[in-house]
Amino acid sequence: MDSKRPACFKAYDIRGRVPAELNPRLAGDIGRSFAAVFSVKKVVIGYDIRLSSPEISAALTAGLIDMGVDVVSLGLCGTEEIYHAAFSLEDQGVDGGVMVTASHNPADYNGMKIVVKGARPVSGDSGLFAMADLVAAGNLPGMAAKRGRQTTISGKDRYIEHLLGYVQSADLRPLKIVVNSGNGCAGPIVDLLEDKLPFQLVKLHHEPDGTFPNGVPNPLLPDKREETSRLVRERGADFGVAWDGDFDRCFFWDEQGNFIEGYYLVGLLAMELLRKEPGGKILHDPRLIWNTQDLVGAAGGVPVMTKTGHAFIKARMRQEDAVYGGEMSAHHYFRAFGYCDSGMVPWLLVSALLSRCGMPLSQLVAERIAAFPVSGEINSRVADPDRVIAHIEEVYAGGEKDFTDGLSIAFPEYRFNVRKSNTEALLRLNVETRGDVGLLQEKTREILALIK
């Protein structure tokens, strides 16, 4: 990246410490650069619960309005509400969207996720760095002769109606579900859905609160998992679900309080969607693949492997016209949702699956874990990631190689993927076997020894 660019411009979004790396003045410039690079005419804007979000959102709005762009404000919302507005309001002239959020970053961070017409993501390669260069050069155009105007969408009716379209209420049984919003943005949406569904919801950290009284919502952290797990067991719930701050990712626990690796959810959601569209294409990332490929094939679908990362997956979803795409990192993408990721659709689909099959979630998942056990993602800090990967490739030269994302090597009974982090000097390792836990442990130790 060009060293002159503001540090908050990343490969996929904008993120930085407030106010050192992102502040209202820079937010105004980002609005002006967005208008200049993409010639947008009408943009939807929303923001998460962070204390800095309203001010940054207001400055962003002012920058766009100065450039003659009309702004439709959603106020406090989740990232996917911006995606939904961007693709569902195209007929009303909306050709862009910005969500002010830093997702699961610490409380003193903020950022932006930007989309253009049809909720297509803006990344470094597709215009974000061009925006950064304009800002860095101080080369922003002057104020438009006719300023834009701001309007507000107060209700969430269209979005809620869309979510409910993924399930048939009459087919749902009265499940008890623990819902942990982590004091993020999910709570108000869960409340609106609750009125329309036959579920008993046990709510944890439900009120949006930008002071993060229970810590930043990131259900991948072990201490954040335990509180949901405990409540599932105490209340005898059918399953638990928790979200990160802007609820574009969701995480699941079975009725015994066991955390479920996101990888196994990909196969379950794929099966549910293939019921409605036999023969559909299902996208998955290369880190762990055998369980997904097995379930998708058995359900008559076509598994398609794609590079990790939302910009790659959304582009490939469109290219393949895929019905669904899933990452083991708990991002789930749906064609019907503008090819975007949603943290609300997955728990509705899991509810429908449990209502129909009559089996507990633990049983559905246990069979798959036994068939394809995994190591979980193991991160190792290394000085020279490329050298380590090259050495691993030499050692396992007899396997079938794939370079879709990092290095994947497959043998008949086990496979692994090792890839560099996009943001740190880390190597990320995932190992899976065909039903052999002993082999899994052996190969995981073996590869980690090479990495370290």
Summary of the structure (lengths in Angstrom):
residues: 452
radius of gyration: 22.1
end to end distance: 28.4
largest distance: 70.1
contacts: 1633
relative contact order: 0.10
helix: 40%
strand: 22%
